[in-house]
Amino acid sequence: MTAHPPPADETYGWLSRFDPTYVSLQEPVRRYIWDPPDPALGIAVREMLASVVLAARGYPSIRAHYERSLRHGATVRQLFEALVAAADVGGRGVTEFGLTHLQAVAATLGASLDVRLPDAAECEELAASSGAGSRPPRRVADLDPEARRSGALPEWVADLAAASVAAFLHAPGVDRHLRAAYRHGASLRQLVEAMQTIAVPGGAPALHHALTSLVDIHRSEQGEEHSG
């Protein structure tokens, strides 16, 4: 397995020297999340979900997650479509930040992503053309036809990308997106592993925000089994 690189930030290095016990206790959790022994959710998707949360946070370590997702089989287009799905919850800034770093990573690999988001003036023009009193377009898919999903990303993964940002932002849409992922073919185990994964870049409250939905989905599953 390709080990997930440890944090390279100097301040984290200081923490590991100041309190090595704390850092060493984190290591088993890191291994379980990034290199699980028998995962239902693949590494490429785990890293993809981490990347959309980091895009919502505006955090530069997003590049390491992009690179690892690509090494494990994701495509540049899939990573972009995950951003598009996440932006429906987190707004345009998710895609603006994520796209900047994704294009840089793609360039280092000799790949390209020919997508351009409209600038502020173009956004105003689009809003004006939509009719008086209309709000400026918020979704990336409303801003650039080229940004619409091509189908490269499985629908359930796109749903998980949206659910991940909703969980991080404590948005009410987390339940809707988790249930959509389940309907589109994700297993309960994959839903749980997805939310466990994004608790690393998004914090434990993100997982906690999703737990009610996960419990309800599990109960529904059990009810179906008993009724069958």
N, C-alpha and C positions, 0 to 999 in steps of 0.2 A: 504493500500500500504506500501511496505517496503521503507522507506525514504533512499535516497542516503546519506551516511555518509559525514558530512562536512569535509573539509580538516583538517587533524590533525597536520600538520607541525607547529612547534613553530613560524616560521616566519610569517605564515598566522595568527596565533593567535595574534601576535604583531600588524599586520596590522588592525585586527578587533578592537583592542583597540585604535590604533592611529587614524584610520578613520572609525568609526563604520557606518557612513552614506554610504560610498562606499560599504562596505560589505553587508549592509542591502539591498541596491539597487540590488545587484546581486542575492539575494535570490529568488525573483519571477522567474528569468530566470532559475535558477537551478531547481526549482520545475517544470517549464514548460518542461525542457529537460529530467529530470530524472524520473519524476512522472507526465506525462501529463494526462489530464483528459480523453481524448478519442483518444488515439494514433492509427495511422495507422501502425506504426512501433513498435513492442513489446519491452519491457524492455530488454529481453535477447539479442536481436539483437543490440539494442542501446549500451549496455555495451560491447558487442563483438566488435563493430566498434570502440568504444573508446579504447579498449584494443590494437587493431592493430596499432592505431595511437601512443599510448604510447609506444608500442614496437619499432616503428620507431624512437621515441624520446629517447628511452633508459631510461624511467622514471619509478621509482619503484612503483608508485601508481597504476600500472597496476594490482596488486594483488587484490585490492578492487573491481575493475571492473570485474575481473575474477569471484570473489566470488559472486558478485551480479548477474552476468549473469547466473551462475550455479543455484543460488537460484530461478531464474525465469524460469528455464526449459532447459537451454542449457546443452549440454554434454561436457565432457572434449575433446572428439574427435572432436566435432564441433568447439570448440575454437581453437584447433590445426589446423584444416583445414582452418579456417579463417586466421591464420598466414601463412600457405602455400600460400594461394591466395594473401595475402598482400606482401609476399616476392617476387612474380613475378614482383612487381613494386619497392619495397624498398630494395631488395637484401637479402642476407643470414643473415645479422646482425639482421634483423627484427625477423627472426625465432630463432636465437640463443638467443637473449635477452628474447623474449616472451616465448620460450620453458622452459628456466631455471625457470622462475617464475610460469609458468603453472604447471610444474611438482611438484613444492613446494606446490602450492595450492591443487593439486590433492592428494598429500600425506597426507595433513591435513584432507582430506575428506575420506581417506581410499581408494581412487581410484588410478589408475596407468595409465601411458602413456608410453608404451614401444617403444619409438622412440629414435634412436641415430643418430646424424648427424656426417658425416665423419670428421676426424680431418684434419689439414692442409696437412699432408703428403699424406693422402688418396685422398684429392682433387687434389694434383699434379699428383698422379698416374692416377686418372680418366681423367684428362686433357691430360696427355701423351698418354693414350690409345685411346683417341678420334682422334689422328692424329697430325702430325707436324703443328705447328703454330696455333692450336686451342686455344681458350680462356678457362681459367678454368671455370667449370660449375658454373653458377650464381644462377639458380633457385633451391630451395630446392628439388623439384621433380626430378631434374637431379642428385642430390647428393645421395639420399636414396630412393630406391623403396618403402620402407614402408611409406615414407612421401607423396606418391601420394594420391590424394583425394579418399576416399572410397565411396563417395556419401552421407555421413552422413549429410553434410551441403548442404542445398538447393542451387542450382546454382546461383540464384539471390542474395543470401546473400554473397556467395563467390565473386560475381561481385562487390557488395557494399564494401566488405573488401578491394579489390584492388582499387576501386575508392576512398575510404577514405584516403589511403596512398598516392595515386596520387594527391589528392587535397591538402593534407598536404605538400607534396614535390613540389607542383606547377608543376607537371609533365604533359606532353601533353596527357597521357593515360587516364586522368579523363573522357574525353568525351566518349571514346571507352567503358570504363567499366560501366559508367552510362547508356549508351544506351544498353549495353549487359544485365544489370540488368533489364532494362525496357522490353526488348525482352523476357527475361526469366520469366516474370510475376510480377515484382515489379510495383506498381502504381506510378504515378508522386508524389502523396502525400508521399509515402514511401521514394522516392528518396530525396525529399526536407527535410523530417524529419531526414534522415540519415546525410545529409550534415550540417544541423543545429546542430545535436548532436556532430559531430566531430569538430565543431568550438569551442567547450568547451576545449577539450584537445589539439586541433591543432591550435587554434587561428582563428580570424575572416578572415584573408586572405585565409584560406583553403576553407571556404564557398564562398568567393568572387570568387575564382578560378573556382568553380564549377557552378556558377550562369549562365554563358553564355550557358552551356550545358542544364541546367534545363529550361531556357527560350526557347531554341530551341525545346526541347522535348514538352513543353507546347504548343508552336505554332503548332507543328506537330499534336498534339492531337486535337487542335481546328480546324485545317484544315480538319482532318478526319471527325470530327463531322459535319462540314458544308457541306462537300462533300457527306456525308451520308444522 
